[in-house]
Amino acid sequence: MELIKQIKEAEQQAKEIVEKAKRDATELADQTRRQRSDMLRQAQEQRLKAIQQAVDAAQQQGRKEVEALAAEGKKQRDALLSTSRSKIDELAGKVLASLWN
């Protein structure tokens, strides 16, 4: 009788050990899924942040290039205007001189 009681207790303990192992495995799997989800979320946030930084840097560089090109264009227009103006004045003077003569 005592042996049967010990066997039943051993079976009950084995059942409890198996159930605890199942609970532990389930908790570990859940914890691993949560960690993986957190890591994926963080990676996505970092990726979006890196993309935004690249876009911001490209926009800033583009603005600088536009400003530099605009300044160079103005400089070239001013130079062309100053050389053209003196030539126009010179030619106008020649035309007027030929008309007066």
N, CA, C and O atoms as CSV, one atom per row, in Angstrom:
chain,resi,resn,atom,element,x,y,z
A,1,MET,N,N,0.799,-1.181,0.000
A,1,MET,CA,C,0.000,0.000,0.000
A,1,MET,C,C,0.858,1.268,0.000
A,1,MET,O,O,0.582,2.223,-0.726
A,2,GLU,N,N,1.853,1.253,0.792
A,2,GLU,CA,C,2.786,2.386,0.873
A,2,GLU,C,C,3.495,2.591,-0.471
A,2,GLU,O,O,3.723,3.727,-0.885
A,3,LEU,N,N,3.832,1.522,-1.131
A,3,LEU,CA,C,4.509,1.597,-2.422
A,3,LEU,C,C,3.601,2.243,-3.471
A,3,LEU,O,O,4.061,3.049,-4.279
A,4,ILE,N,N,2.327,1.893,-3.459
A,4,ILE,CA,C,1.367,2.477,-4.399
A,4,ILE,C,C,1.237,3.972,-4.127
A,4,ILE,O,O,1.181,4.771,-5.062
A,5,LYS,N,N,1.192,4.345,-2.879
A,5,LYS,CA,C,1.101,5.748,-2.493
A,5,LYS,C,C,2.336,6.508,-2.985
A,5,LYS,O,O,2.212,7.617,-3.503
A,6,GLN,N,N,3.508,5.927,-2.830
A,6,GLN,CA,C,4.755,6.562,-3.282
A,6,GLN,C,C,4.771,6.690,-4.805
A,6,GLN,O,O,5.226,7.699,-5.344
A,7,ILE,N,N,4.275,5.666,-5.489
A,7,ILE,CA,C,4.224,5.712,-6.958
A,7,ILE,C,C,3.287,6.824,-7.408
A,7,ILE,O,O,3.618,7.579,-8.322
A,8,LYS,N,N,2.118,6.934,-6.774
A,8,LYS,CA,C,1.165,7.992,-7.122
A,8,LYS,C,C,1.753,9.368,-6.837
A,8,LYS,O,O,1.557,10.295,-7.623
A,9,GLU,N,N,2.463,9.512,-5.740
A,9,GLU,CA,C,3.117,10.793,-5.423
A,9,GLU,C,C,4.190,11.110,-6.457
A,9,GLU,O,O,4.331,12.252,-6.894
A,10,ALA,N,N,4.947,10.081,-6.841
A,10,ALA,CA,C,5.989,10.278,-7.853
A,10,ALA,C,C,5.366,10.678,-9.187
A,10,ALA,O,O,5.887,11.546,-9.888
A,11,GLU,N,N,4.238,10.035,-9.534
A,11,GLU,CA,C,3.532,10.394,-10.768
A,11,GLU,C,C,3.022,11.825,-10.694
A,11,GLU,O,O,3.127,12.582,-11.660
A,12,GLN,N,N,2.470,12.192,-9.548
A,12,GLN,CA,C,1.969,13.556,-9.367
A,12,GLN,C,C,3.112,14.565,-9.471
A,12,GLN,O,O,2.968,15.607,-10.111
A,13,GLN,N,N,4.235,14.258,-8.848
A,13,GLN,CA,C,5.405,15.142,-8.925
A,13,GLN,C,C,5.898,15.248,-10.363
A,13,GLN,O,O,6.247,16.334,-10.825
A,14,ALA,N,N,5.926,14.120,-11.070
A,14,ALA,CA,C,6.358,14.129,-12.470
A,14,ALA,C,C,5.411,14.981,-13.305
A,14,ALA,O,O,5.848,15.748,-14.164
A,15,LYS,N,N,4.099,14.842,-13.047
A,15,LYS,CA,C,3.100,15.630,-13.765
A,15,LYS,C,C,3.304,17.124,-13.489
A,15,LYS,O,O,3.244,17.940,-14.409
A,16,GLU,N,N,3.545,17.478,-12.229
A,16,GLU,CA,C,3.781,18.877,-11.862
A,16,GLU,C,C,5.051,19.404,-12.511
A,16,GLU,O,O,5.098,20.547,-12.965
A,17,ILE,N,N,6.084,18.563,-12.554
A,17,ILE,CA,C,7.344,18.972,-13.188
A,17,ILE,C,C,7.119,19.227,-14.673
A,17,ILE,O,O,7.608,20.220,-15.212
A,18,VAL,N,N,6.381,18.340,-15.338
A,18,VAL,CA,C,6.094,18.505,-16.769
A,18,VAL,C,C,5.266,19.765,-16.997
A,18,VAL,O,O,5.554,20.532,-17.917
A,19,GLU,N,N,4.243,19.990,-16.174
A,19,GLU,CA,C,3.411,21.187,-16.318
A,19,GLU,C,C,4.222,22.454,-16.080
A,19,GLU,O,O,4.061,23.441,-16.797
A,20,LYS,N,N,5.089,22.427,-15.078
A,20,LYS,CA,C,5.950,23.590,-14.813
A,20,LYS,C,C,6.895,23.820,-15.983
A,20,LYS,O,O,7.131,24.962,-16.376
A,21,ALA,N,N,7.436,22.742,-16.539
A,21,ALA,CA,C,8.331,22.872,-17.690
A,21,ALA,C,C,7.580,23.470,-18.882
A,21,ALA,O,O,8.128,24.295,-19.613
A,22,LYS,N,N,6.326,23.052,-19.075
A,22,LYS,CA,C,5.512,23.613,-20.159
A,22,LYS,C,C,5.271,25.101,-19.934
A,22,LYS,O,O,5.407,25.906,-20.856
A,23,ARG,N,N,4.911,25.464,-18.693
A,23,ARG,CA,C,4.685,26.886,-18.379
A,23,ARG,C,C,5.957,27.692,-18.593
A,23,ARG,O,O,5.929,28.778,-19.172
A,24,ASP,N,N,7.079,27.144,-18.114
A,24,ASP,CA,C,8.358,27.841,-18.276
A,24,ASP,C,C,8.711,28.000,-19.750
A,24,ASP,O,O,9.178,29.058,-20.172
A,25,ALA,N,N,8.485,26.942,-20.533
A,25,ALA,CA,C,8.785,27.002,-21.964
A,25,ALA,C,C,7.891,28.024,-22.661
A,25,ALA,O,O,8.348,28.774,-23.525
A,26,THR,N,N,6.618,28.047,-22.280
A,26,THR,CA,C,5.687,29.018,-22.858
A,26,THR,C,C,6.103,30.439,-22.494
A,26,THR,O,O,6.114,31.327,-23.346
A,27,GLU,N,N,6.442,30.649,-21.234
A,27,GLU,CA,C,6.884,31.983,-20.795
A,27,GLU,C,C,8.162,32.399,-21.517
A,27,GLU,O,O,8.297,33.548,-21.939
A,28,LEU,N,N,9.093,31.466,-21.658
A,28,LEU,CA,C,10.344,31.766,-22.357
A,28,LEU,C,C,10.073,32.110,-23.819
A,28,LEU,O,O,10.670,33.038,-24.364
A,29,ALA,N,N,9.170,31.359,-24.455
A,29,ALA,CA,C,8.820,31.645,-25.850
A,29,ALA,C,C,8.166,33.019,-25.965
A,29,ALA,O,O,8.475,33.783,-26.880
A,30,ASP,N,N,7.264,33.331,-25.037
A,30,ASP,CA,C,6.615,34.647,-25.044
A,30,ASP,C,C,7.633,35.760,-24.832
A,30,ASP,O,O,7.600,36.786,-25.513
A,31,GLN,N,N,8.522,35.549,-23.895
A,31,GLN,CA,C,9.555,36.547,-23.613
A,31,GLN,C,C,10.448,36.743,-24.836
A,31,GLN,O,O,10.803,37.872,-25.175
A,32,THR,N,N,10.806,35.656,-25.489
A,32,THR,CA,C,11.642,35.738,-26.689
A,32,THR,C,C,10.911,36.489,-27.800
A,32,THR,O,O,11.515,37.304,-28.498
A,33,ARG,N,N,9.611,36.218,-27.969
A,33,ARG,CA,C,8.825,36.934,-28.982
A,33,ARG,C,C,8.760,38.427,-28.671
A,33,ARG,O,O,8.883,39.261,-29.569
A,34,ARG,N,N,8.564,38.759,-27.393
A,34,ARG,CA,C,8.521,40.178,-27.007
A,34,ARG,C,C,9.862,40.856,-27.276
A,34,ARG,O,O,9.907,41.973,-27.789
A,35,GLN,N,N,10.948,40.177,-26.928
A,35,GLN,CA,C,12.276,40.747,-27.168
A,35,GLN,C,C,12.515,40.936,-28.663
A,35,GLN,O,O,13.037,41.964,-29.093
A,36,ARG,N,N,12.127,39.935,-29.445
A,36,ARG,CA,C,12.304,40.021,-30.897
A,36,ARG,C,C,11.477,41.174,-31.457
A,36,ARG,O,O,11.946,41.935,-32.303
A,37,SER,N,N,10.251,41.292,-30.979
A,37,SER,CA,C,9.382,42.380,-31.418
A,37,SER,C,C,9.980,43.735,-31.045
A,37,SER,O,O,9.966,44.663,-31.854
A,38,ASP,N,N,10.499,43.851,-29.834
A,38,ASP,CA,C,11.139,45.099,-29.403
A,38,ASP,C,C,12.357,45.415,-30.259
A,38,ASP,O,O,12.567,46.561,-30.657
A,39,MET,N,N,13.154,44.395,-30.538
A,39,MET,CA,C,14.355,44.606,-31.351
A,39,MET,C,C,13.980,45.031,-32.768
A,39,MET,O,O,14.622,45.910,-33.342
A,40,LEU,N,N,12.944,44.413,-33.335
A,40,LEU,CA,C,12.490,44.796,-34.672
A,40,LEU,C,C,11.964,46.229,-34.677
A,40,LEU,O,O,12.233,46.991,-35.606
A,41,ARG,N,N,11.216,46.590,-33.639
A,41,ARG,CA,C,10.689,47.955,-33.544
A,41,ARG,C,C,11.824,48.967,-33.442
A,41,ARG,O,O,11.804,50.004,-34.105
A,42,GLN,N,N,12.815,48.657,-32.605
A,42,GLN,CA,C,13.962,49.555,-32.458
A,42,GLN,C,C,14.738,49.662,-33.763
A,42,GLN,O,O,15.170,50.750,-34.145
A,43,ALA,N,N,14.917,48.538,-34.447
A,43,ALA,CA,C,15.627,48.561,-35.729
A,43,ALA,C,C,14.863,49.400,-36.746
A,43,ALA,O,O,15.466,50.154,-37.508
A,44,GLN,N,N,13.546,49.273,-36.760
A,44,GLN,CA,C,12.726,50.065,-37.678
A,44,GLN,C,C,12.842,51.553,-37.351
A,44,GLN,O,O,12.966,52.381,-38.253
A,45,GLU,N,N,12.800,51.890,-36.069
A,45,GLU,CA,C,12.942,53.293,-35.662
A,45,GLU,C,C,14.302,53.842,-36.069
A,45,GLU,O,O,14.399,54.967,-36.558
A,46,GLN,N,N,15.347,53.054,-35.870
A,46,GLN,CA,C,16.691,53.491,-36.249
A,46,GLN,C,C,16.791,53.665,-37.759
A,46,GLN,O,O,17.419,54.607,-38.243
A,47,ARG,N,N,16.166,52.746,-38.506
A,47,ARG,CA,C,16.190,52.838,-39.963
A,47,ARG,C,C,15.477,54.109,-40.422
A,47,ARG,O,O,15.983,54.834,-41.279
A,48,LEU,N,N,14.307,54.374,-39.853
A,48,LEU,CA,C,13.569,55.581,-40.220
A,48,LEU,C,C,14.339,56.841,-39.835
A,48,LEU,O,O,14.340,57.826,-40.573
A,49,LYS,N,N,14.990,56.804,-38.681
A,49,LYS,CA,C,15.787,57.952,-38.244
A,49,LYS,C,C,16.956,58.176,-39.196
A,49,LYS,O,O,17.257,59.315,-39.555
A,50,ALA,N,N,17.615,57.094,-39.608
A,50,ALA,CA,C,18.741,57.210,-40.539
A,50,ALA,C,C,18.268,57.748,-41.887
A,50,ALA,O,O,18.942,58.573,-42.504
A,51,ILE,N,N,17.105,57.278,-42.341
A,51,ILE,CA,C,16.555,57.773,-43.606
A,51,ILE,C,C,16.256,59.263,-43.499
A,51,ILE,O,O,16.586,60.031,-44.402
A,52,GLN,N,N,15.634,59.673,-42.397
A,52,GLN,CA,C,15.302,61.088,-42.218
A,52,GLN,C,C,16.562,61.942,-42.161
A,52,GLN,O,O,16.600,63.035,-42.726
A,53,GLN,N,N,17.593,61.448,-41.480
A,53,GLN,CA,C,18.853,62.186,-41.417
A,53,GLN,C,C,19.469,62.312,-42.805
A,53,GLN,O,O,20.001,63.365,-43.156
A,54,ALA,N,N,19.399,61.242,-43.596
A,54,ALA,CA,C,19.941,61.289,-44.956
A,54,ALA,C,C,19.156,62.277,-45.815
A,54,ALA,O,O,19.740,63.028,-46.596
A,55,VAL,N,N,17.836,62.273,-45.668
A,55,VAL,CA,C,16.998,63.212,-46.420
A,55,VAL,C,C,17.318,64.645,-46.010
A,55,VAL,O,O,17.471,65.518,-46.864
A,56,ASP,N,N,17.420,64.887,-44.707
A,56,ASP,CA,C,17.746,66.234,-44.222
A,56,ASP,C,C,19.100,66.696,-44.744
A,56,ASP,O,O,19.250,67.836,-45.185
A,57,ALA,N,N,20.089,65.798,-44.691
A,57,ALA,CA,C,21.428,66.145,-45.177
A,57,ALA,C,C,21.394,66.440,-46.671
A,57,ALA,O,O,22.039,67.382,-47.132
A,58,ALA,N,N,20.646,65.640,-47.429
A,58,ALA,CA,C,20.550,65.853,-48.877
A,58,ALA,C,C,19.857,67.180,-49.180
A,58,ALA,O,O,20.272,67.905,-50.084
A,59,GLN,N,N,18.804,67.497,-48.428
A,59,GLN,CA,C,18.113,68.771,-48.635
A,59,GLN,C,C,19.033,69.946,-48.323
A,59,GLN,O,O,19.067,70.933,-49.059
A,60,GLN,N,N,19.764,69.835,-47.244
A,60,GLN,CA,C,20.682,70.909,-46.868
A,60,GLN,C,C,21.762,71.076,-47.937
A,60,GLN,O,O,22.084,72.197,-48.331
A,61,GLN,N,N,22.317,69.961,-48.400
A,61,GLN,CA,C,23.338,70.019,-49.443
A,61,GLN,C,C,22.748,70.607,-50.721
A,61,GLN,O,O,23.396,71.402,-51.402
A,62,GLY,N,N,21.517,70.211,-51.042
A,62,GLY,CA,C,20.853,70.745,-52.233
A,62,GLY,C,C,20.652,72.250,-52.131
A,62,GLY,O,O,20.875,72.980,-53.097
A,63,ARG,N,N,20.227,72.714,-50.950
A,63,ARG,CA,C,20.060,74.166,-50.761
A,63,ARG,C,C,21.386,74.898,-50.937
A,63,ARG,O,O,21.439,75.960,-51.558
A,64,LYS,N,N,22.455,74.327,-50.386
A,64,LYS,CA,C,23.769,74.965,-50.523
A,64,LYS,C,C,24.183,75.031,-51.988
A,64,LYS,O,O,24.711,76.044,-52.446
A,65,GLU,N,N,23.941,73.942,-52.720
A,65,GLU,CA,C,24.307,73.926,-54.137
A,65,GLU,C,C,23.476,74.930,-54.925
A,65,GLU,O,O,24.000,75.612,-55.806
A,66,VAL,N,N,22.185,75.029,-54.616
A,66,VAL,CA,C,21.320,75.993,-55.298
A,66,VAL,C,C,21.799,77.413,-55.013
A,66,VAL,O,O,21.872,78.242,-55.920
A,67,GLU,N,N,22.121,77.690,-53.762
A,67,GLU,CA,C,22.612,79.025,-53.406
A,67,GLU,C,C,23.919,79.334,-54.128
A,67,GLU,O,O,24.113,80.443,-54.626
A,68,ALA,N,N,24.816,78.350,-54.182
A,68,ALA,CA,C,26.098,78.557,-54.861
A,68,ALA,C,C,25.882,78.790,-56.352
A,68,ALA,O,O,26.505,79.672,-56.942
A,69,LEU,N,N,24.994,77.995,-56.965
A,69,LEU,CA,C,24.715,78.173,-58.393
A,69,LEU,C,C,24.040,79.515,-58.660
A,69,LEU,O,O,24.341,80.174,-59.655
A,70,ALA,N,N,23.134,79.919,-57.780
A,70,ALA,CA,C,22.467,81.212,-57.950
A,70,ALA,C,C,23.482,82.350,-57.837
A,70,ALA,O,O,23.437,83.305,-58.612
A,71,ALA,N,N,24.384,82.247,-56.884
A,71,ALA,CA,C,25.412,83.281,-56.719
A,71,ALA,C,C,26.329,83.320,-57.939
A,71,ALA,O,O,26.689,84.395,-58.419
A,72,GLU,N,N,26.703,82.147,-58.436
A,72,GLU,CA,C,27.568,82.092,-59.624
A,72,GLU,C,C,26.840,82.652,-60.841
A,72,GLU,O,O,27.432,83.373,-61.643
A,73,GLY,N,N,25.553,82.321,-60.981
A,73,GLY,CA,C,24.764,82.854,-62.094
A,73,GLY,C,C,24.657,84.372,-62.023
A,73,GLY,O,O,24.784,85.054,-63.039
A,74,LYS,N,N,24.423,84.899,-60.829
A,74,LYS,CA,C,24.342,86.360,-60.663
A,74,LYS,C,C,25.678,87.005,-61.005
A,74,LYS,O,O,25.728,88.050,-61.655
A,75,LYS,N,N,26.746,86.380,-60.567
A,75,LYS,CA,C,28.083,86.908,-60.855
A,75,LYS,C,C,28.324,86.932,-62.366
A,75,LYS,O,O,28.845,87.912,-62.899
A,76,GLN,N,N,27.945,85.857,-63.051
A,76,GLN,CA,C,28.140,85.803,-64.500
A,76,GLN,C,C,27.246,86.816,-65.219
A,76,GLN,O,O,27.680,87.457,-66.176
A,77,ARG,N,N,25.992,86.962,-64.758
A,77,ARG,CA,C,25.096,87.959,-65.364
A,77,ARG,C,C,25.650,89.364,-65.174
A,77,ARG,O,O,25.648,90.172,-66.103
A,78,ASP,N,N,26.127,89.651,-63.963
A,78,ASP,CA,C,26.682,90.980,-63.690
A,78,ASP,C,C,27.905,91.244,-64.556
A,78,ASP,O,O,28.073,92.344,-65.082
A,79,ALA,N,N,28.764,90.228,-64.705
A,79,ALA,CA,C,29.961,90.391,-65.533
A,79,ALA,C,C,29.567,90.609,-66.990
A,79,ALA,O,O,30.129,91.473,-67.663
A,80,LEU,N,N,28.611,89.835,-67.474
A,80,LEU,CA,C,28.149,89.978,-68.853
A,80,LEU,C,C,27.506,91.342,-69.062
A,80,LEU,O,O,27.728,91.989,-70.086
A,81,LEU,N,N,26.721,91.770,-68.103
A,81,LEU,CA,C,26.066,93.073,-68.202
A,81,LEU,C,C,27.091,94.199,-68.223
A,81,LEU,O,O,26.956,95.147,-68.998
A,82,SER,N,N,28.111,94.104,-67.382
A,82,SER,CA,C,29.107,95.186,-67.354
A,82,SER,C,C,29.913,95.219,-68.649
A,82,SER,O,O,30.201,96.300,-69.162
A,83,THR,N,N,30.280,94.062,-69.185
A,83,THR,CA,C,31.022,94.071,-70.462
A,83,THR,C,C,30.101,94.471,-71.604
A,83,THR,O,O,30.538,95.161,-72.525
A,84,SER,N,N,28.853,94.061,-71.569
A,84,SER,CA,C,27.905,94.414,-72.635
A,84,SER,C,C,27.593,95.901,-72.606
A,84,SER,O,O,27.493,96.546,-73.650
A,85,ARG,N,N,27.441,96.435,-71.411
A,85,ARG,CA,C,27.090,97.851,-71.299
A,85,ARG,C,C,28.181,98.737,-71.918
A,85,ARG,O,O,27.876,99.689,-72.637
A,86,SER,N,N,29.430,98.425,-71.642
A,86,SER,CA,C,30.499,99.253,-72.215
A,86,SER,C,C,30.532,99.102,-73.733
A,86,SER,O,O,30.782,100.076,-74.442
A,87,LYS,N,N,30.286,97.903,-74.238
A,87,LYS,CA,C,30.261,97.705,-75.693
A,87,LYS,C,C,29.059,98.414,-76.315
A,87,LYS,O,O,29.166,99.010,-77.386
A,88,ILE,N,N,27.906,98.342,-75.629
A,88,ILE,CA,C,26.711,99.023,-76.132
A,88,ILE,C,C,26.952,100.530,-76.175
A,88,ILE,O,O,26.622,101.190,-77.161
A,89,ASP,N,N,27.523,101.064,-75.110
A,89,ASP,CA,C,27.813,102.503,-75.072
A,89,ASP,C,C,28.785,102.880,-76.186
A,89,ASP,O,O,28.617,103.906,-76.845
A,90,GLU,N,N,29.791,102.053,-76.389
A,90,GLU,CA,C,30.789,102.324,-77.432
A,90,GLU,C,C,30.141,102.297,-78.815
A,90,GLU,O,O,30.380,103.187,-79.630
A,91,LEU,N,N,29.316,101.271,-79.083
A,91,LEU,CA,C,28.651,101.170,-80.383
A,91,LEU,C,C,27.624,102.284,-80.571
A,91,LEU,O,O,27.479,102.818,-81.671
A,92,ALA,N,N,26.920,102.631,-79.514
A,92,ALA,CA,C,25.951,103.728,-79.614
A,92,ALA,C,C,26.680,105.026,-79.933
A,92,ALA,O,O,26.199,105.843,-80.718
A,93,GLY,N,N,27.832,105.205,-79.323
A,93,GLY,CA,C,28.626,106.402,-79.616
A,93,GLY,C,C,29.063,106.427,-81.068
A,93,GLY,O,O,29.031,107.480,-81.704
A,94,LYS,N,N,29.464,105.299,-81.597
A,94,LYS,CA,C,29.878,105.230,-83.006
A,94,LYS,C,C,28.699,105.517,-83.933
A,94,LYS,O,O,28.842,106.228,-84.927
A,95,VAL,N,N,27.520,104.954,-83.598
A,95,VAL,CA,C,26.332,105.188,-84.430
A,95,VAL,C,C,25.979,106.670,-84.410
A,95,VAL,O,O,25.705,107.264,-85.452
A,96,LEU,N,N,25.986,107.260,-83.225
A,96,LEU,CA,C,25.661,108.687,-83.131
A,96,LEU,C,C,26.701,109.536,-83.855
A,96,LEU,O,O,26.363,110.526,-84.502
A,97,ALA,N,N,27.960,109.144,-83.741
A,97,ALA,CA,C,29.017,109.898,-84.418
A,97,ALA,C,C,28.857,109.806,-85.923
A,97,ALA,O,O,29.073,110.786,-86.637
A,98,SER,N,N,28.476,108.619,-86.410
A,98,SER,CA,C,28.313,108.482,-87.860
A,98,SER,C,C,27.074,109.236,-88.333
A,98,SER,O,O,27.041,109.720,-89.464
A,99,LEU,N,N,26.049,109.343,-87.476
A,99,LEU,CA,C,24.865,110.096,-87.854
A,99,LEU,C,C,25.149,111.599,-87.870
A,99,LEU,O,O,24.568,112.317,-88.683
A,100,TRP,N,N,26.002,112.077,-87.019
A,100,TRP,CA,C,26.318,113.503,-86.934
A,100,TRP,C,C,27.308,113.918,-87.994
A,100,TRP,O,O,27.426,115.098,-88.325
A,101,ASN,N,N,28.005,112.959,-88.514
A,101,ASN,CA,C,29.009,113.311,-89.529
A,101,ASN,C,C,28.476,113.277,-90.908
A,101,ASN,O,O,29.208,113.550,-91.859
